[in-house]
Amino acid sequence: MTHPKSTFCLALFSISLPAAAANQPFMEGAFLLSTLTICLLVVALILTMRSLAIKSHKLKQFRTSFSDLLSETSGVIAVLDKNLVLRNGSGTLKRLLKADDSATISAPLNLYADPDGKTLLDNDIKLALRTNGKWQGEAWLLNERQREAFELSIHSVQPDNVRNTTYLMYGQNISELRKENQLQLQQQTRDSLTLLPNNKVFDELLKMVLQSCDAHYPSAAVIFIHLTPSYGSEHNEAKLQQQLPEIAAKLQQVLPRKLLLARYKTDGFVVLVPPHLCNHNSSIYLNQLAHKILAGINQPGSDDGKAIEIIAHLGISISPNDGIDAESLLNSAEKAAHKASQQGQNNLCFADSGSQEQVPDYLAMETELYRSAAQGEFELYYQPKFSISSNRIIGYEALLRWPSPRRGMLPPPTFMPLVEETGLIISLDRLVFRKACQQVKYWQQTGLMRGRLALNISNQQFEQADFLRFMQNTLQDAEVSASLFELELPETIFTQPTVWLRERMHSLDKMGFRLILDNFGEGVSSLTQLRQHPLHGVKLSPTLTKYIEQQEQQRNICATLIRLANYLTLDVTATNIETEMQAYLLHVMGCDNQQGHRFSKAVPADEIGQLLLKENNLLNNTKLASG
């Protein structure tokens, strides 16, 4: 028996068989087309794979060649990402960074602007790359042992694709070139034996210094040092040359760093003293400096038994009197050194006869100053300060006087420059404060004290580590209060570190001293400094008030400074007032406190009582009193 489903299938096959036979040519054509398409695809695939294999082989060869290039090149080549992180680099770079030559490294590339590694160039480079797509310059690559300088160039490889930007860096090591350039420069500018600047450098610097001289600093000086062996012979001359490096080292030890020492001739050195050290009493400083040089040259040196005794002769010239240009100033100094050689061994001579005549006097004055300071022979005079509006004495200023046994009573300008140069200023400042405390105590007991006593404090004294302790102990010993004193501080204190200066001034303020800025308007003080330090007043510079009668500009400057001080709630005092008109003009500008010969000169302490008795007559001009 046949299954129904089988019967149905046979029937269906019998029906479809004639139709398949009818479409047989079409099916055969489609089969051939499909077969041909597959064959073509296979061929294309084989060709593509072969092409890729060839490209892969070439790429592998390129990578191998590139790796060999990176490994063997002496320069620096690196691939950096957008953050300047090192992705690959040459063997030179890897060795500098202590990386394996065969390794692919990934680390920040630190480029420095200096060999000490203090300034990173990272931000500068990134800014240049963002702006221009390239950076070029000198940079230092550092590790623990090496410090190498490179001339580098960094360029963007894909500037349009910000996210995937890659940078290529390449450059050359210029460390040796820099060393060669430095050596060449040293040979051109340095003496090969002593390594000091040579005559060419000295000449150029001297020309520049002379050109910089102005009304405030009009002079510069040259010290010519001529050396000879004690016994002249070719053998000793040769030994002198051998000792020159040691002599140069000695001179560098005794000379301040502000001075320029150079080797100028075969047997000589020169010293350049800049304008700011050549003030109106420069002869004193130069004389002391010359003696330091002579002492330094003759101080004991090596004990090898081969050293010979050296004789030095120094010549000193000062511009513009001894020469207005470098050549004439040097010639004057050299001639003065020759003249010194005729006067004896280890001697010095000024080119100017007037200065030379003062040399023995300076030495004698210095000896006298030391003796007088040791014995406390200095005296204090007192100049009163006046209030124009009240017509009364409101305080005093203590001024130092030196009763020299040989020269009589001398004011500060005649000896203070020498005191400052010798360092006696510190001991004299302390002597003044001790004497002032005793005088204030006496005035309090006798009813002669008015206001406060002003004292000038030198910068050297202000800088002493025990300055505050000394001031406090002296007040306690004399049993007087700091509130009875004004300390007049020079503007040079503002060259001190700000934090240290502020702490010191606050300490003095807490002790009770009034702090006054001396010579206001002449130095380096600024509005910021006046505001941030505990100052109570300012004292106008005499150079500002001297010509206020004749010059409108000076009047305007004085008026402006007085208003500025008043805005800052600082008391203003004018000094060196000589005429009635000066006093009147300053009073109109708002400066009520004044002192000077217009009212009274400085007097000894025993004349203060008489001065107070005639106080009402000291200001006898109604125009001043009424304002």
C-alpha positions as CSV (number, residue, x, y, z in Angstrom):
1,M,0.0,0.0,0.0
2,T,1.4,3.3,-1.1
3,H,1.7,6.1,1.6
4,P,-0.3,9.2,0.7
5,K,2.7,11.5,1.2
6,S,4.8,9.5,-1.2
7,T,2.1,9.7,-3.8
8,F,1.9,13.4,-3.4
9,C,5.7,13.8,-3.8
10,L,5.8,11.7,-7.0
11,A,3.0,13.7,-8.5
12,L,4.8,17.0,-7.7
13,F,8.0,15.7,-9.3
14,S,6.3,14.6,-12.4
15,I,4.8,18.0,-12.8
16,S,8.1,20.0,-12.2
17,L,10.3,17.8,-14.4
18,P,9.2,19.2,-17.7
19,A,9.7,22.9,-16.3
20,A,13.3,22.2,-15.2
21,A,14.1,20.6,-18.6
22,A,12.7,23.7,-20.2
23,N,15.1,26.1,-18.1
24,Q,18.2,24.0,-18.4
25,P,20.2,26.4,-20.8
26,F,19.6,29.4,-18.5
27,M,20.8,27.5,-15.4
28,E,24.0,26.4,-17.1
29,G,24.8,30.0,-18.1
30,A,24.3,31.3,-14.6
31,F,26.5,28.5,-13.2
32,L,29.3,29.4,-15.6
33,L,29.0,33.2,-14.6
34,S,29.1,32.4,-10.9
35,T,32.1,30.1,-11.4
36,L,33.9,32.9,-13.4
37,T,33.1,35.5,-10.7
38,I,34.5,33.3,-8.0
39,C,37.7,32.7,-10.0
40,L,38.2,36.4,-10.5
41,L,37.7,37.0,-6.8
42,V,40.2,34.4,-5.9
43,V,42.7,35.8,-8.4
44,A,42.1,39.3,-7.0
45,L,42.5,38.0,-3.4
46,I,45.7,36.3,-4.3
47,L,47.1,39.4,-6.0
48,T,46.0,41.6,-3.0
49,M,47.6,39.2,-0.5
50,R,50.8,39.2,-2.6
51,S,50.8,43.0,-2.7
52,L,50.3,43.2,1.0
53,A,53.1,40.7,1.6
54,I,55.4,42.8,-0.6
55,K,54.4,46.0,1.3
56,S,54.8,44.3,4.6
57,H,58.2,43.1,3.6
58,K,59.1,46.6,2.5
59,L,57.7,48.1,5.7
60,K,59.7,45.6,7.7
61,Q,62.8,46.6,5.7
62,F,62.0,50.3,6.3
63,R,61.5,49.7,10.0
64,T,64.8,47.8,10.2
65,S,66.6,50.5,8.3
66,F,64.9,53.2,10.5
67,S,65.9,51.3,13.6
68,D,69.4,50.9,12.3
69,L,69.5,54.6,11.6
70,L,68.2,55.5,15.1
71,S,70.7,53.2,16.6
72,E,73.7,54.3,14.7
73,T,73.1,58.1,14.3
74,S,75.1,60.4,16.5
75,G,72.3,62.9,16.5
76,V,69.1,63.1,18.4
77,I,66.0,61.8,16.6
78,A,62.7,61.2,18.4
79,V,59.0,60.7,17.9
80,L,56.8,62.5,20.3
81,D,53.1,62.4,20.9
82,K,50.9,65.5,21.4
83,N,51.9,65.7,25.1
84,L,55.6,65.6,24.1
85,V,55.8,62.1,25.6
86,L,58.7,60.2,24.0
87,R,57.5,57.2,21.9
88,N,60.7,56.2,20.1
89,G,64.1,57.7,19.8
90,S,67.6,57.3,18.5
91,G,70.3,55.3,20.3
92,T,72.0,58.5,21.4
93,L,68.9,59.7,23.1
94,K,68.1,56.3,24.7
95,R,71.6,56.1,26.1
96,L,71.3,59.6,27.5
97,L,68.0,58.6,29.1
98,K,69.4,55.2,30.2
99,A,67.0,53.1,28.1
100,D,67.7,49.9,26.2
101,D,68.6,50.5,22.6
102,S,66.2,47.8,21.5
103,A,63.3,49.0,23.6
104,T,60.5,51.3,22.6
105,I,60.3,53.9,25.4
106,S,57.3,55.9,26.5
107,A,58.3,58.7,28.9
108,P,58.0,62.5,29.2
109,L,60.9,64.2,27.5
110,N,62.3,66.9,29.8
111,L,64.2,69.6,27.9
112,Y,65.9,72.3,30.0
113,A,67.1,75.8,29.2
114,D,70.2,75.5,31.4
115,P,72.7,72.9,32.3
116,D,71.7,72.9,35.9
117,G,68.1,71.7,35.1
118,K,66.4,74.7,36.8
119,T,64.2,75.9,33.9
120,L,62.0,73.5,31.9
121,L,61.2,74.4,28.3
122,D,58.1,72.3,28.3
123,N,55.5,75.2,28.3
124,D,57.5,77.3,25.9
125,I,57.8,74.4,23.4
126,K,54.1,73.5,23.6
127,L,53.1,77.1,23.1
128,A,55.3,77.4,20.0
129,L,54.0,74.1,18.6
130,R,50.3,75.1,19.1
131,T,51.0,78.5,17.5
132,N,53.4,77.7,14.7
133,G,53.5,73.9,14.5
134,K,57.3,74.0,15.1
135,W,60.0,74.9,17.7
136,Q,63.7,75.4,17.3
137,G,66.4,76.3,19.8
138,E,69.1,75.1,22.2
139,A,68.1,72.7,25.0
140,W,69.9,70.6,27.6
141,L,69.2,66.8,28.1
142,L,70.3,65.7,31.5
143,N,70.9,62.5,33.5
144,E,72.8,61.8,36.7
145,R,76.2,61.8,35.0
146,Q,75.8,63.7,31.7
147,R,74.8,67.3,30.8
148,E,74.6,67.6,27.0
149,A,73.6,70.6,25.0
150,F,71.7,70.1,21.7
151,E,70.5,72.2,18.9
152,L,66.9,70.9,18.4
153,S,64.1,71.3,15.9
154,I,60.6,69.9,16.6
155,H,57.9,69.8,13.8
156,S,54.3,68.7,13.7
157,V,53.9,65.6,11.4
158,Q,50.0,65.8,11.4
159,P,49.1,69.4,12.0
160,D,45.5,68.9,10.8
161,N,44.7,66.1,13.2
162,V,44.9,67.6,16.6
163,R,43.9,64.5,18.5
164,N,46.5,62.3,16.9
165,T,49.2,64.9,16.3
166,T,52.7,63.5,16.2
167,Y,55.9,65.5,16.5
168,L,59.3,64.6,15.0
169,M,62.3,66.0,16.9
170,Y,65.8,66.0,15.5
171,G,69.0,67.8,16.4
172,Q,72.8,67.6,17.0
173,N,74.9,67.6,20.1
174,I,76.6,71.0,20.4
175,S,78.3,70.4,23.8
176,E,81.8,70.2,22.3
177,L,81.1,73.1,20.1
178,R,80.1,75.2,23.1
179,K,83.3,74.1,24.9
180,E,85.3,75.1,21.9
181,N,83.6,78.5,21.7
182,Q,84.1,79.1,25.4
183,L,87.7,78.2,25.1
184,Q,88.1,80.5,22.2
185,L,86.3,83.3,24.0
186,Q,88.5,82.7,27.1
187,Q,91.6,82.9,24.9
188,Q,90.4,86.2,23.5
189,T,89.3,87.7,26.8
190,R,91.4,86.1,29.5
191,D,95.1,86.1,30.3
192,S,96.3,82.5,29.8
193,L,98.6,82.6,32.9
194,T,96.4,84.2,35.6
195,L,93.0,83.6,34.0
196,L,92.2,87.3,34.8
197,P,90.6,89.5,32.2
198,N,93.2,90.8,29.7
199,N,94.0,94.3,28.6
200,K,91.5,94.2,25.7
201,V,88.6,93.5,28.1
202,F,89.8,96.1,30.6
203,D,90.1,98.8,27.9
204,E,86.5,98.2,26.7
205,L,85.1,98.1,30.2
206,L,87.0,101.3,31.2
207,K,85.6,103.1,28.1
208,M,82.0,102.0,29.1
209,V,82.5,103.0,32.7
210,L,83.8,106.5,31.8
211,Q,80.8,107.0,29.4
212,S,78.5,106.1,32.3
213,C,79.8,108.9,34.6
214,D,77.2,111.6,35.2
215,A,76.5,114.5,37.6
216,H,75.8,112.1,40.5
217,Y,78.8,109.9,39.9
218,P,81.3,111.9,37.9
219,S,84.5,110.0,38.5
220,A,86.1,106.6,38.0
221,A,89.6,105.5,39.1
222,V,92.4,103.3,37.8
223,I,95.1,101.7,40.0
224,F,98.1,100.5,38.0
225,I,100.2,97.8,39.8
226,H,103.8,97.5,38.5
227,L,105.8,94.5,39.8
228,T,109.5,93.9,39.9
229,P,111.7,91.3,41.6
230,S,113.8,92.6,44.5
231,Y,117.0,91.7,42.6
232,G,116.7,92.2,38.9
233,S,118.0,89.4,36.6
234,E,116.7,87.2,33.8
235,H,116.4,84.3,36.3
236,N,114.4,86.4,38.7
237,E,112.2,87.9,36.0
238,A,111.3,84.3,35.0
239,K,110.5,83.5,38.6
240,L,108.3,86.6,38.8
241,Q,106.3,85.3,35.9
242,Q,105.8,81.9,37.6
243,Q,104.6,83.7,40.8
244,L,102.0,85.8,38.9
245,P,99.1,83.3,39.3
246,E,99.7,83.3,43.1
247,I,99.9,87.1,43.2
248,A,96.7,87.3,41.2
249,A,95.0,85.0,43.7
250,K,96.2,87.2,46.6
251,L,94.9,90.3,45.0
252,Q,91.5,88.7,44.4
253,Q,91.3,88.0,48.1
254,V,92.0,91.5,49.3
255,L,90.0,93.4,46.6
256,P,86.2,93.8,46.9
257,R,84.2,92.0,44.3
258,K,82.8,95.3,43.0
259,L,86.2,96.1,41.5
260,L,87.7,94.7,38.3
261,L,91.2,93.2,38.4
262,A,92.9,92.5,35.1
263,R,96.4,91.7,33.9
264,Y,97.5,94.5,31.7
265,K,101.1,94.0,30.9
266,T,103.8,91.4,31.3
267,D,104.7,92.6,34.8
268,G,101.6,94.5,35.9
269,F,97.9,94.4,36.9
270,V,95.3,97.1,36.8
271,V,92.2,97.7,39.0
272,L,89.1,99.6,37.9
273,V,87.2,101.4,40.6
274,P,83.6,102.2,39.4
275,P,82.0,105.6,39.8
276,H,79.7,104.7,42.7
277,L,82.9,104.1,44.8
278,C,84.5,107.4,43.8
279,N,82.7,110.0,45.8
280,H,83.9,113.4,46.8
281,N,86.3,111.8,49.3
282,S,87.5,109.0,47.0
283,S,91.1,109.7,47.7
284,I,90.6,108.3,51.2
285,Y,89.1,105.1,49.9
286,L,91.7,104.7,47.1
287,N,94.5,105.3,49.5
288,Q,93.3,102.6,51.8
289,L,92.7,100.3,48.9
290,A,96.2,100.8,47.6
291,H,97.6,99.9,51.0
292,K,95.5,96.7,51.1
293,I,97.0,95.8,47.7
294,L,100.5,96.3,48.9
295,A,99.9,94.3,52.0
296,G,98.2,91.5,50.0
297,I,101.1,91.2,47.5
298,N,103.7,90.9,50.3
299,Q,101.7,88.5,52.5
300,P,103.4,85.0,52.9
301,G,102.7,82.6,50.1
302,S,103.9,79.2,49.2
303,D,106.8,77.8,51.2
304,D,108.5,75.8,48.4
305,G,111.7,77.9,48.7
306,K,111.5,79.0,45.1
307,A,109.5,82.2,45.6
308,I,111.3,85.5,45.3
309,E,110.6,88.8,47.0
310,I,108.4,91.0,44.9
311,I,108.4,94.8,44.9
312,A,105.2,96.6,44.0
313,H,104.7,100.2,42.9
314,L,101.2,101.6,42.5
315,G,99.9,104.5,40.5
316,I,96.4,105.9,41.0
317,S,94.5,108.2,38.5
318,I,91.0,109.6,38.9
319,S,88.8,110.9,36.1
320,P,88.3,113.5,34.8
321,N,91.2,115.4,36.4
322,D,93.8,112.8,35.4
323,G,92.2,111.8,32.1
324,I,88.9,112.1,30.3
325,D,89.3,108.9,28.2
326,A,90.6,105.4,28.9
327,E,94.0,105.9,27.2
328,S,94.9,109.1,29.1
329,L,93.6,107.8,32.4
330,L,95.7,104.6,32.1
331,N,98.8,106.6,31.0
332,S,98.4,108.8,34.1
333,A,98.2,105.8,36.4
334,E,101.2,104.2,34.8
335,K,103.3,107.4,35.1
336,A,102.2,107.7,38.7
337,A,103.4,104.1,39.3
338,H,106.8,105.0,37.7
339,K,107.0,108.0,40.0
340,A,106.2,105.7,43.0
341,S,109.1,103.5,42.0
342,Q,111.5,106.5,42.4
343,Q,110.2,107.2,45.9
344,G,111.1,103.8,47.4
345,Q,110.1,100.2,47.5
346,N,106.4,99.2,47.8
347,N,105.1,102.7,47.5
348,L,102.1,104.4,45.9
349,C,101.6,107.6,44.2
350,F,98.5,109.6,43.0
351,A,98.7,111.1,39.5
352,D,97.2,114.3,40.9
353,S,99.7,116.2,43.1
354,G,96.9,117.5,45.4
355,S,95.7,114.0,46.2
356,Q,99.3,112.8,46.7
357,E,99.9,115.5,49.2
358,Q,97.0,114.3,51.3
359,V,98.1,110.7,51.5
360,P,100.3,111.2,54.6
361,D,97.5,113.2,56.2
362,Y,95.0,110.4,55.6
363,L,97.2,107.9,57.3
364,A,97.8,110.2,60.3
365,M,94.0,111.0,60.5
366,E,93.2,107.3,60.5
367,T,95.5,106.7,63.4
368,E,94.1,109.6,65.3
369,L,90.5,108.4,64.7
370,Y,91.3,105.0,66.1
371,R,92.8,106.5,69.2
372,S,90.0,109.0,69.8
373,A,87.4,106.3,69.3
374,A,89.1,104.0,71.8
375,Q,89.2,106.8,74.4
376,G,85.7,108.1,73.7
377,E,86.9,111.6,72.8
378,F,84.0,112.4,70.4
379,E,81.4,114.9,71.5
380,L,77.7,115.5,70.7
381,Y,76.3,118.8,69.6
382,Y,72.5,119.4,69.5
383,Q,70.5,121.3,66.8
384,P,66.9,122.2,67.8
385,K,63.9,121.4,65.6
386,F,61.2,124.0,65.4
387,S,57.5,124.1,64.8
388,I,56.7,127.1,62.7
389,S,53.0,127.2,63.7
390,S,53.7,127.1,67.5
391,N,57.0,129.0,67.4
392,R,58.5,126.5,69.8
393,I,61.4,123.9,69.9
394,I,59.9,120.4,69.5
395,G,63.0,118.3,69.6
396,Y,66.7,118.0,68.9
397,E,69.1,116.2,66.6
398,A,72.4,114.9,68.0
399,L,75.3,115.6,65.7
400,L,78.8,114.2,66.2
401,R,81.9,116.4,66.6
402,W,85.5,115.3,66.8
403,P,87.8,117.5,69.0
404,S,91.0,116.4,67.2
405,P,94.1,117.3,69.2
406,R,95.9,118.4,66.1
407,R,93.1,119.8,63.9
408,G,90.6,121.3,66.4
409,M,86.8,120.7,66.5
410,L,85.9,119.0,63.2
411,P,82.3,118.5,61.8
412,P,81.2,115.1,60.3
413,P,82.0,115.8,56.6
414,T,85.7,116.1,57.4
415,F,86.1,112.7,59.0
416,M,82.9,110.6,58.4
417,P,84.0,109.2,55.0
418,L,87.2,107.8,56.6
419,V,85.2,106.5,59.6
420,E,82.9,104.6,57.2
421,E,85.7,103.2,55.2
422,T,87.6,102.0,58.3
423,G,84.6,100.4,59.9
424,L,84.7,102.8,62.9
425,I,81.2,103.9,62.1
426,I,79.7,101.0,64.1
427,S,81.6,101.8,67.3
428,L,81.0,105.5,66.9
429,D,77.3,105.0,66.4
430,R,77.2,103.1,69.7
431,L,79.2,105.7,71.5
432,V,76.8,108.3,70.3
433,F,73.8,106.4,71.6
434,R,75.3,105.8,75.0
435,K,76.2,109.5,75.3
436,A,72.7,110.5,74.0
437,C,71.0,108.3,76.6
438,Q,72.9,110.0,79.4
439,Q,72.1,113.4,78.1
440,V,68.4,112.7,77.8
441,K,68.3,111.4,81.3
442,Y,69.9,114.7,82.5
443,W,67.5,116.8,80.5
444,Q,64.6,115.0,82.0
445,Q,65.9,115.6,85.5
446,T,66.5,119.3,84.9
447,G,63.3,120.0,82.8
448,L,65.2,120.8,79.6
449,M,63.9,117.9,77.5
450,R,61.7,118.9,74.6
451,G,60.1,116.3,72.3
452,R,62.5,113.7,71.1
453,L,66.2,113.4,70.4
454,A,66.9,112.3,66.8
455,L,69.9,110.1,66.1
456,N,71.4,109.1,62.8
457,I,71.8,105.3,62.4
458,S,74.2,104.1,59.8
459,N,73.4,101.2,57.5
460,Q,76.4,99.2,58.9
461,Q,75.1,99.6,62.5
462,F,71.5,98.8,61.5
463,E,72.7,95.5,59.9
464,Q,74.6,94.2,63.1
465,A,73.2,91.0,64.5
466,D,73.2,92.4,68.1
467,F,71.8,95.8,67.2
468,L,68.4,95.4,68.9
469,R,70.0,93.8,72.0
470,F,72.5,96.7,72.2
471,M,69.8,99.3,72.0
472,Q,67.6,97.6,74.6
473,N,70.5,97.1,77.0
474,T,71.8,100.7,76.7
475,L,68.3,102.0,77.4
476,Q,68.0,99.8,80.5
477,D,71.5,100.9,81.8
478,A,70.6,104.6,81.4
479,E,67.1,104.1,82.7
480,V,65.5,106.0,79.9
481,S,62.6,105.2,77.5
482,A,62.9,104.5,73.8
483,S,59.9,106.9,73.2
484,L,62.3,109.8,73.8
485,F,64.3,109.0,70.6
486,E,63.9,109.2,66.9
487,L,66.1,107.0,64.8
488,E,66.9,108.5,61.4
489,L,67.5,105.6,59.0
490,P,69.2,105.9,55.6
491,E,67.3,104.8,52.5
492,T,70.0,102.2,51.8
493,I,68.3,100.0,54.4
494,F,65.7,99.2,51.7
495,T,68.3,97.1,49.9
496,Q,68.0,94.6,52.7
497,P,65.6,91.6,52.4
498,T,62.1,92.8,52.9
499,V,61.0,90.3,55.5
500,W,64.1,90.8,57.6
501,L,63.8,94.5,57.3
502,R,60.1,94.6,58.3
503,E,60.8,92.4,61.3
504,R,63.7,94.6,62.5
505,M,61.7,97.8,62.1
506,H,58.7,96.4,63.8
507,S,60.9,95.3,66.7
508,L,62.2,98.9,67.0
509,D,58.7,100.2,66.8
510,K,57.5,97.9,69.6
511,M,60.5,99.1,71.8
512,G,59.1,102.6,71.4
513,F,61.4,104.3,69.0
514,R,60.0,106.6,66.3
515,L,61.4,105.7,62.9
516,I,62.3,108.4,60.5
517,L,63.4,107.9,56.9
518,D,66.4,110.2,56.3
519,N,67.1,112.1,53.0
520,F,63.7,111.3,51.6
521,G,63.3,112.0,47.9
522,E,67.0,111.3,47.0
523,G,67.4,107.6,47.2
524,V,65.6,104.3,46.4
525,S,62.5,104.4,48.5
526,S,59.2,103.8,46.8
527,L,55.5,104.3,47.8
528,T,55.2,100.6,48.5
529,Q,58.1,100.6,50.9
530,L,56.8,103.6,52.7
531,R,53.4,101.9,53.2
532,Q,54.6,98.4,54.2
533,H,57.2,99.5,56.9
534,P,56.4,101.1,60.3
535,L,57.7,104.5,59.5
536,H,56.5,107.5,61.5
537,G,58.0,110.3,59.5
538,V,60.4,111.4,56.7
539,K,63.1,114.0,56.5
540,L,63.4,115.8,53.2
541,S,66.7,115.7,51.5
542,P,68.6,119.0,51.6
543,T,69.2,118.7,47.9
544,L,65.5,119.2,47.3
545,T,65.0,122.2,49.5
546,K,68.3,124.0,48.6
547,Y,67.0,125.8,45.5
548,I,63.3,126.1,46.1
549,E,63.6,129.9,46.1
550,Q,65.1,130.0,42.6
551,Q,63.6,126.9,40.8
552,E,59.9,126.3,40.3
553,Q,60.5,122.7,39.5
554,Q,62.1,122.1,42.9
555,R,59.2,123.8,44.6
556,N,56.7,121.5,42.8
557,I,58.7,118.4,43.7
558,C,58.9,119.4,47.4
559,A,55.2,120.2,47.5
560,T,54.3,116.9,45.9
561,L,56.5,114.9,48.3
562,I,55.1,116.7,51.3
563,R,51.5,116.0,50.2
564,L,52.4,112.3,49.6
565,A,53.9,112.0,53.1
566,N,50.8,113.7,54.6
567,Y,48.5,111.2,52.7
568,L,50.5,108.4,54.3
569,T,50.2,110.1,57.7
570,L,53.9,110.6,58.0
571,D,55.4,113.6,59.7
572,V,57.6,115.7,57.5
573,T,60.8,117.6,58.6
574,A,62.9,119.9,56.5
575,T,66.5,120.4,57.4
576,N,69.4,122.7,56.3
577,I,67.0,125.7,56.2
578,E,69.2,128.8,55.7
579,T,66.9,131.6,54.7
580,E,63.6,133.1,55.7
581,M,62.1,132.5,52.3
582,Q,63.0,128.7,52.4
583,A,61.2,128.4,55.7
584,Y,58.2,130.3,54.5
585,L,57.7,128.3,51.3
586,L,58.0,125.0,53.1
587,H,55.5,126.1,55.7
588,V,53.0,127.1,53.0
589,M,53.6,123.6,51.4
590,G,52.6,122.0,54.7
591,C,56.0,121.3,56.2
592,D,55.7,122.7,59.8
593,N,58.8,121.0,61.4
594,Q,62.1,122.6,60.3
595,Q,65.7,122.9,61.4
596,G,68.7,124.7,60.2
597,H,70.9,127.7,60.7
598,R,67.9,130.0,60.0
599,F,66.8,129.1,63.6
600,S,69.9,127.9,65.4
601,K,73.2,126.1,64.7
602,A,74.1,123.0,66.6
603,V,75.3,123.8,70.1
604,P,77.0,122.0,73.0
605,A,74.7,120.4,75.6
606,D,75.5,123.1,78.1
607,E,74.0,125.8,75.9
608,I,70.6,124.2,75.5
609,G,69.3,126.0,78.6
610,Q,70.2,129.4,77.2
611,L,68.6,128.4,73.9
612,L,65.3,127.6,75.5
613,L,65.3,131.0,77.4
614,K,65.3,132.9,74.1
615,E,63.1,130.4,72.3
616,N,60.4,133.0,71.5
617,N,62.9,135.2,69.7
618,L,64.3,132.5,67.5
619,L,61.3,132.7,65.2
620,N,60.8,136.5,65.1
621,N,59.2,136.7,61.7
622,T,55.4,137.1,61.9
623,K,54.9,136.0,58.4
624,L,56.3,132.5,59.3
625,A,54.5,132.3,62.6
626,S,51.1,133.2,61.1
627,G,51.5,131.2,57.9
